[in-house]
Amino acid sequence: MKQKLKIIHYPRLDTVLMVEEFIRKHSGEFKKKALWEHLPKKMMYQTFCVIFNYLLDSGKIALDREGKVAWVWNPKLVKKYLTKKHLIIR
């Protein structure tokens, strides 16, 4: 069971989008803390963790064996596979 954190401050949309774009451009280069340290705009680590957990839970990012963050969300590819008749969702 995932621990529920009490969030005092939610990030703004532009901040979430900035983190998403940075991860997309640097997919597979950084681990979590190094990613936070290299963001173009500084933010509190707790705010970054809220964004990071959202992206992880929504399936937009994943961690490899080394703990490096990779962008995995690809809606065009998902749509392509959903239109294939021989592939079914169970």
N, C-alpha and C positions, 0 to 999 in steps of 0.2 A: 504494500500500500504506500502510495506516494505521500510524503509529508506536506501538509498544507502550510504555506508560509503566510504570515500576515504582511501584506504589502501596504506600505504607507503612501508611497508615491508611484503612480503608474507612468510609464514613459509616454511621451507625445508621439504621434504618428510619424512625424518627420524623423524622429530619432530611431524608431523601429526600421523605417525605410533605409536610413543611412547605414545601419548595421547590416541589414539584408544585402544591400548593394556591395558593401565592403566584403562580406563573406562570399558573395557571388564572384567578385573579381579575384579574390585570394583563396579560392577553394583548395583545401588540402595543404596550405602553407603553414598555418598556425594552430597551436593548441589553444584552449579556451583563454587562459590568462594572457598569453602573448597576443592573441587576437584583440582583447580588450586594450592592451597597452599600445597597439598600433592603429587604433581607430582614428579617423581624421579629426573628430571632435572628442574631447575628454568628457567622461561622465562617471558618476559614482558606480562602483563595482556592483552594488546591489541592484541598481537600475539595469545595468548590463545583464545581470543574471536573470532578471525578469524577462527581458527580451530573448535571451539565449534559451531559457526553458520553454518559452512560447514557440520559438522556431523548432526546437527539438521535438516537443509534443505534437506540433502540427505536421511533422514529417518534412519540413523544408530543409533541415540540416541533419547530418549524422556525424558520428565520431568513428574514426577508423581504429585499428588496434593500437596505434601509437597515441591516440587521443587527439589527433588532428581533426579539425572541423572541416567538413565538406558540404557544399551546397548540392542537394539531391533533388530538389523540387523541379519537375519538368512537366507542366500541364499539357504541352503540345504532344509529348510522347505518350502520356496517359490517354489523351483523347484518341490518338492514333490506335492504340491497342484496344480501347473500348469499342471501336467501330469494327473490329475484326470479328466476323461471325464464328470462327472456329475457337476463339478464346472466350470462355465464359467465367463469370464471377460466381463463386460458390459461397 
